[in-house]
Amino acid sequence: MHPELTVLLVEDDLPMQLGCTQALQLAGIAVEAVDHAEAALARLHAAWPGVVVTDMRLPGADGMHLVRACHAMTPDLPVIMITGHGDVSLAVEAMRSGAYDFIPKPFSPEALVEVVKRALDKRALTLEVARLRRALALSEGLAGRLVGQAPQIEAVRRLVLDVARSPVDVLVRGETGTGKEVVAQALHDCSDRRDAPFVALNCGGLPENLLDSELFGHEAGAFTGASKRRIGKIEHAHGGTLFLDEVESMPMVMQVKLLRVLQDRMVERLGSNERRPVDIRVVAATKDDLLQRAREQRFRSDLYYRLNVVTVDLPPLRERREDIPLLIEHFMLLAASRFQRPPPVLGAAQLQRLAAHDWPGNVRELRNAADCLVLGVRLDILADAGPAAPAPSLSLAEAVDQYERQLIAEALRRSDGHLGRAAAELGTPKTTLADKLRKHGLRPPAGG
């Protein structure tokens, strides 16, 4: 019935234990049996996937103690009490203490199965609601990190949530400043590894001789200057996530060593002959086309395919200009809190300048611009755009939508309605432009 759920049966009378176990197993219900309450409590935890069936009278702690302990651990865990003849008052007390139901002896196998199935249905529903609430909380938290409503960024959020709890390695691709480390941190925080270390290493920020020691660690005396043992980033990330930024800059000799670690999940410190197991999820980030680099023999193709189990592609800001209002507002609020200053109100002319800018530094550049706006520092982007307006006639989102619609309409006019040429002029993928045509109610061209 519920193959993922289990019944924990607590019964010291072995013939009764065997009879209950067989009745439940014949009904397709998984059963684990123990003969005292202490053994049951050692197996239980707040999210334990199942229900408890216990006799009232047990050696040591009795069934009432077990009911109360389970209720204190998690009130949502159903506990069914088996009571002897004449124990009705104890059964009533058990229900008041949190028991789900009770079955008086003697009882038929069918009666036991019927009560257990109802309890399993309740437990399955409780666990599913808890799972959905956790997923919703993660999704809402993710929207606060990967800010935006553009289809591309929504797809990124969905992919992060889909793969976060799996152990697969992930490759994050995107231009400088698109938020690759934010995605890596989100993958870690949305996973079951969130309580273990998130270890970041910029592969382009260290010379080759130091990168080896940083990644793999070393024993004392492994080389000149190695006065004491050092745990490398890979080993330090055990149980958690290793984030390798700018992986394209990793030297070839280091790529060979990393590939071996990814294949075997074993690491060997410099100067040691002992290989140590490591449980890590690797998230690598690159701004380059690693496949092209592999074709040019500037990156190992076997390492590329090992890292490229799941790929997250981050769009540049110029391909999701509709998110600029949300992003600038988000970053200005963060800056206002950080600098203890009120956020400015942007006028339509200023917003148009922000929307028209190409943002080569992407989201990072936009965040820096938001900091400057809050601090009152002059921005070249907004030169001659006029002062901040006290109250714009349009909201930020409405003004950007209006400006974007105008840009698209003009591009279509100049390209004689040719979708491909208009997309090339606007520097956006053809599919993205088609989505925006529908969004703004513009007539899609017949051809193109």
N, C-alpha and C positions, 0 to 999 in steps of 0.2 A: 504493500500500500504506500508506505513512505520509505523507500529504499535507503534514503539518506539519514533517516532517524532510527534511533535505537531505544529499546526498553532496558533499563537497568533494574533487574529483579533482585530484591534483597529478601532472602528466605533461608533460614537455617535448617528447616525440615527438608532433608534431601529428597524424599519421595514427592513432597509438595512442590519443591523447586523444579524437579524434573517434569512433573505434570504440567505446571504453568509454562515452562520453557517450550515443551512440545506443542502445547495448544497455540501459543503465539507464533512459533515457527511454521506450523501448518497453515496459519492465516497469512503467511508471507511477511511476518514482522521480525526484524532482527532483535536478538536478545543477548544480553550479557548478564550473567548471574553471579552474585556474591552471597556470602552467608552471614555478614554482620555490617552494621551501619558504618563503622569506621572505614571499611574497605570501599563502601559506596562513596563516602564523602571525599576519599582520596582521588576518585575518578571524576568528580563533578566540578564544574565551574559555571560562571554566569551564562555563558553562551553554549552550554553543553547541548548537543543536538539530539534531544530525546525526552523521554518521560521516565519517572521512577515509580516502580510498584514495590511496596514494602509491607512485610508482615508487621503487626503491632508489637508482638512479643519476640524479642531478639536477644541473644547473649550480649552483654555489655550495654551500650547505648540502645534504647528501644526505638520503635518506629516513630513515636511522638517526638523524640529528640531529632530524628532525621527530618521529619516534616518541618520543624521549626528552623533547623539549620539550612534546609533548602530554601525556605521562604526568606530567611535573612540574606542568603546569597543572591537570589533572584526571585521575586514574587511571581514571575511569569512561568516558572518551571512547574509543570503539573506533577503532583505526587499523589498516587492512588494508594490508599491504605487497605490492607487485608485485615479484617477483625474477626475475632473468635465469637462464638455464641455468647451472648450476654454482655458484649463490650460496646453496646450502643452508645452509652454515655461517653466512652473514650472516643468513639467515632465522631460524635458531635464536637467534642473538644478538638479533635484533629482538624475538622473542617473549619472551626474558628481560628485555628493556628495556621491555616493556609493550605490544607490538603485540597486537592481537586475533587476527589470523590472517595467513597469507601465501598468495599465489597465484603459482606458478611459471609463467614463460613457456615455451612458448605455452599459452594457455588459451582455452576457448570462451566466448562471451557468456553461456551458461547457467551456467557455473561462477562467473563474476563475479557475476551476479545472485543466485545462491543464497547466496554468502558475504555479500554486501552486505545481503540481506534478513534474514539471521540477526543481523548486526550492528545493523541498524536496530531489530529487535525488542528486542534487549538495551538499546539506547540509549533507546527509548521507555519501557521498563519502568523504567530508572534515573531518567529525568526525571519520570515519574509518581510514583515513590516519593519523590523529593525534593520534588515539589509537595505530596504528602500530608503529609509531615513538616512542611513550612512551614505548611500549613493547620492542622495539629494544634497546632504551637507557638503560632500566632496565636490559636487557639481557647482554649488553656489560659491564655495571657496575658490574653485578653479576660475569661475567667471570674474572674481576679484583680482586674479593674477593675470590671466590671459584675457584682457579687457577687449571687447569689441562685439559687434553684431554682424560683421561681414560673413558671408558663407564660408570663406576660407578659414577664418579663425574659429567659427563654430565647428567646422570639421576637425580642426586641431584639438579642440576641447573634447569632442566625442572620442577621438582616437586615443587621447591620453587616458580617459576613463576606461576605455575598452581594454587597454593593454597594461595598465598600471599594476594590476595584481598578478600578472603572469611573470615568469622569470626571464622572458626573452630579452636579449640585448636590443638596444634601440639606437638608430642613427638619426640625429636631428640636423637638417640642412636648412641653411638660411643665410642671408647676407649679414654683414656686421650690424649689430644693434637690433636684430629682429626678436631677440628674447630666447635664445637657445638654452641658456642656463636656467631661465625661468621654467621652461618646459621640462628640463632635466630634474629640477627641484620638485616640480609638480608630480612627475612620474614617481619620484621617491615618496613624497608625502601622501600620495593616494594609494600607495602599495602597503603590503603587510610588512615591509621593511622600514616603515617610517620611524620606528624607535631605535633603529641601528644607524650607524654613521652615514652621512652623505659627504663623500670625499671628492673634492674638485681639484683637478690639475690642468693647468694650461701647458699643453705640449710644446707650444712655441715660445714659452717664457723662460725656458731653462736650456743651458748648453748641454750637449749630448752626454758629457761625463757626469753631470749632476742629475740628469733625467733618469739614468740607469738606477742610481741610488734612491732617488725620490720614488720611483715606481716599485722597485723590488726590495729596497732596504739593503742593509749590509751587516755583517758581523764585525766585531772589533778586530782591527788589524787587517781587514780585507784589502785596504790600500792605504797609501800614505795619508795621514790625517784622520783616518777612521779610528778614533780613540775608544769609541764605545759602540755597542750595538744600536742599530736604527731600524725601526719598523717602517717598511715602505708603504706607499699609499694603497697598493693593492691589498696588502695584508690588513692594514688599518680599516679598510672598507668591509671587512668580513661581516656577513650578515646584512649588509646594506647596499649602497649604490656607489659605484665609481664613475665620476663624470670626467671624461677626457675632452677638453676643449681644444679647438684647432688641431684635431688629430691628423690633419693633412700634413702638418709640419713635423710629425714624428720621424726621426731618422730610420732608414731602412733596417739597420741592425736591431733597433729597438722594436720595430714592427714584427720581426721574427719572434722575439721573446714574448711580446704581447699575444701573438697568435697562439703560441704554445699554452699560455695561461688560459686563454679563452677556450681552447679545446679541452684541456685537462682539468681546469679549475684547480691547479696546483701552482705554488709560487716557491721560488728558491732564492734566498737572500744571497747577495754577493759575498763570497768567501765561505759559503756553507755548502755542504753536500746533501743537506736534508730538504726534501720537498714537503711543503705544508699545504694541506687542503684549504681552499678559500671558497666561501659561498658569497658571490658578488653578482650584482646586476650591473652591466656596463652600459652607460649611455655616452655615446661619442657625438661630438658636434663638429661640423665643418661648414665653411663658407664656399668651398670649392666643389667641383664635380669630381668626386673620388674615382668614379668609373673611368672618366677621361684621363685622370692622372695614372690610373692603373694601365690603361692602354699605352700611355707614354712611358710606362715602367718607372714612374715616379712615386707609385704607391702599390703595395702588394695586393694583387687581385684576390688572393685567398683571404687576406685580412678584410678586404672590402666586403666580400660576400659573408664573412663571419659576423661582421658588425651590422650588416644591412639586413637583419632579420625583419625588423619593422622600421619603416622610415617615416619620420614626421617632417613635412615640408612647411616651413614658415614663410608666409608671403611678405614681401617688402611693403612698407607703409603706403607707397604710391599706388599699390594695387588694392588697397582698402581705405581709400580716402574718406569713405562714409564713417569710419571709426574715429576720425580725428576729433570730432566734438567730444565723444565719450572719453577718449584718451587724454586730451588736454585738460578737461574738467577733472578727471581722476587724478592726474599728476599735479594739477594746481592745488587740489584739496590736500594731497599728501604733503606737498611743499609748504602749504599754509600751516599745517599742523607741525611740521618739522621746524619751520622758521618762526612760528608764532606770529604770523602776519595774516591779514585778511586776503583772500583770493580776489584778483581783479575781475571785472566783468568785461568780456570781450565784445567789441562792436562788430557789425556785419562786415565792414571793410577789413578789419584785422582778421576775422575768421576766413574771409576769402583769400587773403594772403597766405594764411597757414594751410588752407586746403590746396592752393596752387603750388606750394613749394614741393620740390621733389624728394626731400628728406633722405639724402644719401646715407645719413647715419641712422635712419629708420626710427624705431620707437625710442631708442636711447637718446637720439638727438632731440626728439620731441619732448622727452622728459627734461632734458637740460633746458630747453626753451621754456617749459613750464616753471622751472626753478627761477629762471631769469625774470619771467613775468611777475611772479610773486615777490621777488626781491626788488622789483622796479628797475632792473638792469635793461638797458636799451638792446633791442633785437634788430639786427640788420634786416631780417625777413619782414619786419613790420615797419620799416622806414617809410615815411610819408603815408602810412595807412591811417593816420589820425589817432587821437588819444582813446583810451578805453572809455566805452560808452557807459553811462550810469544804468541804462536799462534798454537793451536792444529790442527792436520791434519784433524780431524773430528769435526763437530759441536757437541754440548752437546747432542742434540737429537739423532744424528746419532750414537754417541758412546754408549749411553744407549741402543738404539735399538739393536745394534750389540751385546752388552754384554747380554742383556735379551734373545736374540735369542740363544746365545751360552748356557746359563743356561738351557733354556727349552729343547734344543736338547739333552744336556747331561742327564737331568732328564728322558727324554723319553727313552734314550738308557739304562740307569740303570734299568728302570722299564719294559724293554722289550716292550715298546710301550703301556703300560697300562695307560690310561689317568687318572684314579682315583688315582693310586699310585703316578704318577708323580705330580699330583695336591697336594696330601698330603705332598710329599717331599718338594715342593716349598712353601707350606703354603698358597695356593691360592685356591679359589673355582673352582670346575671342569668346570663350565660354563665360568668363566673368562679365564681359561687356553685354552679352546676351541676357544674363541675369539682371543687370542694371537697367536694360531697356524695359524689361517686364516690371521692375520695381518702380520706375519713373513713368510708366504708362506711355512710353514712346513706341511708335510703330516699328517692329523689326523689319529690316529690308527684305525684299522678296528674294534677292540673291545674296552672294557674298559668303 
